[in-house]
Amino acid sequence: MSGRNPSEAGGGLGQDGAVDHGQRTFPGRRTVRLGDVTGAGRLRLDAVARFLQDVATDDAADAGLAEGWVLRRIALRIHRFPQLHQEVDLLTWCSGVAASAAERCTTLVVDGRVLVEAVALWVFVGPDGRPTRLDRERFAVYGVATERRISTRLHLDDGPDPDAADVRRRDWPLRAADVDVLEHVNNAVSLAALEDALRDEGRAEAAPPWAVEVEYRAPIDPDDRPVLVWTDATDGVLTGALRCGDSARSTFRVRSSDGDRDAFPDGFPAAVAARP
């Protein structure tokens, strides 16, 4: 499957009509399977992360830029959840660059309607695992998006104090299946932990829209013993982290609609809005 324009991909649809991206886009398609959903049949957040990771990997490989990418942060606008057995059309594109990072936008579309928008920051690293500058000539395959500069700044703090009285915490043991070929815990695992926190708070099936943010501060290694900590604020915003020892390795925040309050605060990233 190669990069193509939206008319060829059959994707790129906004919530109320066509979106013309005017640059390289890459399509993918996934069926929501039994192993992807909650007991109520909605697509789990960790499955969303796997869908996004797969289409990003396929696009980068097709563009000749497959090696050296590490996910730094991801923001999701979830308007509705894909459901069991539904066909999901994905469309992904580069929406901007920094010296050693690139921003990727992806939409998940069911029956012509964007259900999920994702904006992710990927850092390009060298063989030593340290950020290294992008080769702009090779990266030019992505087109006009390389002219848009992006920030690599993280937005969340280290998460709640694990010793605070109002913070919930529990051990979150790793499985062999959580470790990927890079010999660290895969990015999707942090969203599986987030699903556990949502379940324990009775919010796993809360009605969308949802705004979800996850940031990756340091790798989780196979021998680590993560602790999941979180707090559910009175305004309906759940914040938390996966911690190993004294450090937060990944942090998260979930905001859902509450009466007249919009789930998406001003400035919250949107894939459809990021199109050229």
C-alpha positions as a Python dict, from the first residue, in 0.01 Angstrom:
ca = {
    (1, 'M'): (0, 0, 0),
    (2, 'S'): (154, 332, -98),
    (3, 'G'): (97, 694, -10),
    (4, 'R'): (-175, 858, -214),
    (5, 'N'): (-415, 1148, -220),
    (6, 'P'): (-750, 1143, -37),
    (7, 'S'): (-958, 1076, -343),
    (8, 'E'): (-760, 758, -408),
    (9, 'A'): (-759, 656, -41),
    (10, 'G'): (-1131, 699, 10),
    (11, 'G'): (-1061, 870, 345),
    (12, 'G'): (-997, 1223, 464),
    (13, 'L'): (-1359, 1289, 551),
    (14, 'G'): (-1438, 1550, 812),
    (15, 'Q'): (-1729, 1525, 1050),
    (16, 'D'): (-1953, 1698, 802),
    (17, 'G'): (-1794, 1652, 461),
    (18, 'A'): (-1482, 1609, 257),
    (19, 'V'): (-1139, 1721, 371),
    (20, 'D'): (-877, 1795, 105),
    (21, 'H'): (-531, 1740, 253),
    (22, 'G'): (-333, 1861, -50),
    (23, 'Q'): (-24, 1657, 52),
    (24, 'R'): (94, 1299, 94),
    (25, 'T'): (-154, 1090, 291),
    (26, 'F'): (-148, 719, 367),
    (27, 'P'): (-457, 501, 414),
    (28, 'G'): (-515, 188, 617),
    (29, 'R'): (-810, -27, 717),
    (30, 'R'): (-875, -234, 1028),
    (31, 'T'): (-1169, -441, 1148),
    (32, 'V'): (-1255, -408, 1517),
    (33, 'R'): (-1212, -759, 1655),
    (34, 'L'): (-1308, -930, 1980),
    (35, 'G'): (-963, -872, 2132),
    (36, 'D'): (-989, -496, 2067),
    (37, 'V'): (-1300, -409, 2267),
    (38, 'T'): (-1435, -366, 2619),
    (39, 'G'): (-1710, -585, 2757),
    (40, 'A'): (-1960, -333, 2618),
    (41, 'G'): (-1814, -360, 2267),
    (42, 'R'): (-1636, -26, 2226),
    (43, 'L'): (-1283, -2, 2088),
    (44, 'R'): (-1038, 15, 2380),
    (45, 'L'): (-783, 296, 2402),
    (46, 'D'): (-488, 56, 2380),
    (47, 'A'): (-639, -89, 2061),
    (48, 'V'): (-670, 265, 1921),
    (49, 'A'): (-299, 307, 1997),
    (50, 'R'): (-215, -15, 1813),
    (51, 'F'): (-419, 91, 1508),
    (52, 'L'): (-234, 424, 1504),
    (53, 'Q'): (105, 262, 1554),
    (54, 'D'): (45, 15, 1270),
    (55, 'V'): (-64, 270, 1011),
    (56, 'A'): (221, 505, 1112),
    (57, 'T'): (473, 222, 1074),
    (58, 'D'): (330, 123, 735),
    (59, 'D'): (344, 484, 613),
    (60, 'A'): (701, 538, 733),
    (61, 'A'): (814, 213, 570),
    (62, 'D'): (644, 308, 244),
    (63, 'A'): (820, 647, 255),
    (64, 'G'): (1161, 491, 326),
    (65, 'L'): (1174, 638, 678),
    (66, 'A'): (1089, 337, 890),
    (67, 'E'): (1376, 335, 1140),
    (68, 'G'): (1436, 543, 1451),
    (69, 'W'): (1099, 678, 1565),
    (70, 'V'): (998, 701, 1932),
    (71, 'L'): (655, 822, 2043),
    (72, 'R'): (669, 1121, 2278),
    (73, 'R'): (304, 1222, 2317),
    (74, 'I'): (-40, 1158, 2175),
    (75, 'A'): (-369, 1346, 2195),
    (76, 'L'): (-702, 1190, 2098),
    (77, 'R'): (-1032, 1357, 2020),
    (78, 'I'): (-1289, 1081, 2052),
    (79, 'H'): (-1624, 1192, 1910),
    (80, 'R'): (-1765, 839, 1912),
    (81, 'F'): (-1607, 498, 1964),
    (82, 'P'): (-1577, 240, 1684),
    (83, 'Q'): (-1764, -74, 1783),
    (84, 'L'): (-1709, -448, 1753),
    (85, 'H'): (-1705, -577, 1392),
    (86, 'Q'): (-1700, -228, 1237),
    (87, 'E'): (-1460, -152, 953),
    (88, 'V'): (-1235, 144, 1038),
    (89, 'D'): (-1069, 347, 763),
    (90, 'L'): (-755, 524, 880),
    (91, 'L'): (-587, 816, 706),
    (92, 'T'): (-253, 947, 831),
    (93, 'W'): (-27, 1235, 727),
    (94, 'C'): (263, 1444, 853),
    (95, 'S'): (142, 1779, 985),
    (96, 'G'): (470, 1946, 1083),
    (97, 'V'): (832, 1901, 1188),
    (98, 'A'): (1092, 2016, 1437),
    (99, 'A'): (1467, 1967, 1417),
    (100, 'S'): (1448, 1607, 1540),
    (101, 'A'): (1074, 1533, 1558),
    (102, 'A'): (764, 1513, 1343),
    (103, 'E'): (395, 1551, 1414),
    (104, 'R'): (157, 1293, 1269),
    (105, 'C'): (-219, 1332, 1237),
    (106, 'T'): (-452, 1037, 1185),
    (107, 'T'): (-827, 1002, 1153),
    (108, 'L'): (-1038, 693, 1223),
    (109, 'V'): (-1345, 693, 1000),
    (110, 'V'): (-1648, 463, 1011),
    (111, 'D'): (-1916, 490, 743),
    (112, 'G'): (-1775, 820, 618),
    (113, 'R'): (-1769, 992, 957),
    (114, 'V'): (-1460, 1081, 1161),
    (115, 'L'): (-1500, 915, 1499),
    (116, 'V'): (-1146, 966, 1634),
    (117, 'E'): (-879, 1226, 1561),
    (118, 'A'): (-522, 1164, 1676),
    (119, 'V'): (-226, 1402, 1688),
    (120, 'A'): (105, 1238, 1782),
    (121, 'L'): (459, 1365, 1832),
    (122, 'W'): (732, 1125, 1719),
    (123, 'V'): (1100, 1190, 1796),
    (124, 'F'): (1367, 1069, 1555),
    (125, 'V'): (1654, 895, 1736),
    (126, 'G'): (1988, 757, 1627),
    (127, 'P'): (2146, 418, 1702),
    (128, 'D'): (2243, 545, 2049),
    (129, 'G'): (1878, 622, 2131),
    (130, 'R'): (1935, 998, 2144),
    (131, 'P'): (1741, 1250, 1931),
    (132, 'T'): (1907, 1325, 1601),
    (133, 'R'): (1830, 1575, 1327),
    (134, 'L'): (1594, 1482, 1048),
    (135, 'D'): (1727, 1449, 697),
    (136, 'R'): (1511, 1713, 527),
    (137, 'E'): (1584, 1580, 177),
    (138, 'R'): (1456, 1232, 263),
    (139, 'F'): (1168, 1379, 462),
    (140, 'A'): (1054, 1592, 168),
    (141, 'V'): (838, 1300, 52),
    (142, 'Y'): (577, 1428, 302),
    (143, 'G'): (541, 1756, 116),
    (144, 'V'): (406, 2086, 246),
    (145, 'A'): (374, 1969, 607),
    (146, 'T'): (750, 2004, 650),
    (147, 'E'): (706, 2382, 636),
    (148, 'R'): (500, 2386, 957),
    (149, 'R'): (711, 2407, 1273),
    (150, 'I'): (594, 2225, 1584),
    (151, 'S'): (672, 2229, 1955),
    (152, 'T'): (825, 1926, 2126),
    (153, 'R'): (729, 2052, 2472),
    (154, 'L'): (538, 1816, 2698),
    (155, 'H'): (206, 1948, 2829),
    (156, 'L'): (143, 1733, 3137),
    (157, 'D'): (321, 1731, 3470),
    (158, 'D'): (451, 1419, 3648),
    (159, 'G'): (102, 1319, 3753),
    (160, 'P'): (-47, 1297, 4102),
    (161, 'D'): (168, 1258, 4411),
    (162, 'P'): (156, 884, 4485),
    (163, 'D'): (161, 953, 4860),
    (164, 'A'): (-127, 1202, 4861),
    (165, 'A'): (-438, 1098, 5053),
    (166, 'D'): (-677, 1136, 4758),
    (167, 'V'): (-464, 940, 4511),
    (168, 'R'): (-545, 581, 4422),
    (169, 'R'): (-259, 344, 4350),
    (170, 'R'): (-195, -19, 4280),
    (171, 'D'): (76, -241, 4140),
    (172, 'W'): (48, -292, 3766),
    (173, 'P'): (254, -605, 3682),
    (174, 'L'): (396, -640, 3334),
    (175, 'R'): (338, -939, 3107),
    (176, 'A'): (580, -1088, 2857),
    (177, 'A'): (336, -977, 2585),
    (178, 'D'): (383, -612, 2687),
    (179, 'V'): (746, -605, 2567),
    (180, 'D'): (815, -528, 2201),
    (181, 'V'): (1108, -592, 1967),
    (182, 'L'): (1290, -286, 2105),
    (183, 'E'): (1308, -460, 2444),
    (184, 'H'): (1091, -211, 2625),
    (185, 'V'): (723, -195, 2706),
    (186, 'N'): (516, -97, 2402),
    (187, 'N'): (348, 245, 2399),
    (188, 'A'): (0, 95, 2381),
    (189, 'V'): (46, -58, 2727),
    (190, 'S'): (13, 281, 2897),
    (191, 'L'): (-335, 313, 2748),
    (192, 'A'): (-423, -34, 2878),
    (193, 'A'): (-329, 93, 3226),
    (194, 'L'): (-547, 399, 3165),
    (195, 'E'): (-836, 168, 3080),
    (196, 'D'): (-791, 1, 3420),
    (197, 'A'): (-809, 336, 3599),
    (198, 'L'): (-1124, 428, 3406),
    (199, 'R'): (-1283, 95, 3493),
    (200, 'D'): (-1199, 130, 3863),
    (201, 'E'): (-1360, 475, 3861),
    (202, 'G'): (-1672, 346, 3686),
    (203, 'R'): (-1603, 564, 3382),
    (204, 'A'): (-1495, 310, 3121),
    (205, 'E'): (-1825, 341, 2936),
    (206, 'A'): (-1883, 714, 2992),
    (207, 'A'): (-2046, 875, 2692),
    (208, 'P'): (-1814, 1055, 2449),
    (209, 'P'): (-1679, 1295, 2352),
    (210, 'W'): (-1350, 1227, 2529),
    (211, 'A'): (-1022, 1419, 2519),
    (212, 'V'): (-729, 1187, 2596),
    (213, 'E'): (-364, 1285, 2639),
    (214, 'V'): (-73, 1048, 2702),
    (215, 'E'): (293, 1150, 2730),
    (216, 'Y'): (596, 923, 2740),
    (217, 'R'): (878, 1046, 2962),
    (218, 'A'): (1108, 743, 2982),
    (219, 'P'): (1095, 381, 2869),
    (220, 'I'): (954, 106, 3089),
    (221, 'D'): (1192, -189, 3083),
    (222, 'P'): (1092, -557, 3109),
    (223, 'D'): (1225, -590, 3465),
    (224, 'D'): (1052, -276, 3596),
    (225, 'R'): (766, -298, 3844),
    (226, 'P'): (522, -22, 3748),
    (227, 'V'): (272, 128, 3988),
    (228, 'L'): (-46, 281, 3847),
    (229, 'V'): (-152, 601, 4026),
    (230, 'W'): (-446, 826, 3946),
    (231, 'T'): (-694, 1075, 4078),
    (232, 'D'): (-1044, 1151, 3954),
    (233, 'A'): (-1106, 1522, 4001),
    (234, 'T'): (-1451, 1659, 4079),
    (235, 'D'): (-1463, 1832, 3738),
    (236, 'G'): (-1454, 1498, 3559),
    (237, 'V'): (-1086, 1507, 3462),
    (238, 'L'): (-894, 1188, 3542),
    (239, 'T'): (-516, 1226, 3567),
    (240, 'G'): (-255, 963, 3642),
    (241, 'A'): (74, 798, 3564),
    (242, 'L'): (263, 474, 3540),
    (243, 'R'): (552, 510, 3783),
    (244, 'C'): (864, 302, 3835),
    (245, 'G'): (1046, 386, 4155),
    (246, 'D'): (1057, 761, 4199),
    (247, 'S'): (989, 855, 3836),
    (248, 'A'): (682, 882, 3616),
    (249, 'R'): (746, 688, 3295),
    (250, 'S'): (417, 784, 3126),
    (251, 'T'): (144, 1028, 3227),
    (252, 'F'): (-215, 1065, 3115),
    (253, 'R'): (-523, 1284, 3136),
    (254, 'V'): (-879, 1207, 3027),
    (255, 'R'): (-1150, 1469, 3002),
    (256, 'S'): (-1511, 1389, 2916),
    (257, 'S'): (-1808, 1615, 2849),
    (258, 'D'): (-2002, 1728, 3152),
    (259, 'G'): (-2327, 1909, 3086),
    (260, 'D'): (-2248, 2230, 2900),
    (261, 'R'): (-1871, 2194, 2940),
    (262, 'D'): (-1689, 2100, 2621),
    (263, 'A'): (-1470, 1791, 2647),
    (264, 'F'): (-1209, 1965, 2430),
    (265, 'P'): (-1048, 2269, 2596),
    (266, 'D'): (-926, 2560, 2386),
    (267, 'G'): (-610, 2467, 2200),
    (268, 'F'): (-662, 2091, 2228),
    (269, 'P'): (-508, 1935, 1915),
    (270, 'A'): (-735, 1827, 1630),
    (271, 'A'): (-625, 1621, 1331),
    (272, 'V'): (-890, 1758, 1096),
    (273, 'A'): (-808, 2117, 1197),
    (274, 'A'): (-437, 2053, 1131),
    (275, 'R'): (-482, 1993, 760),
    (276, 'P'): (-305, 2244, 530),
}
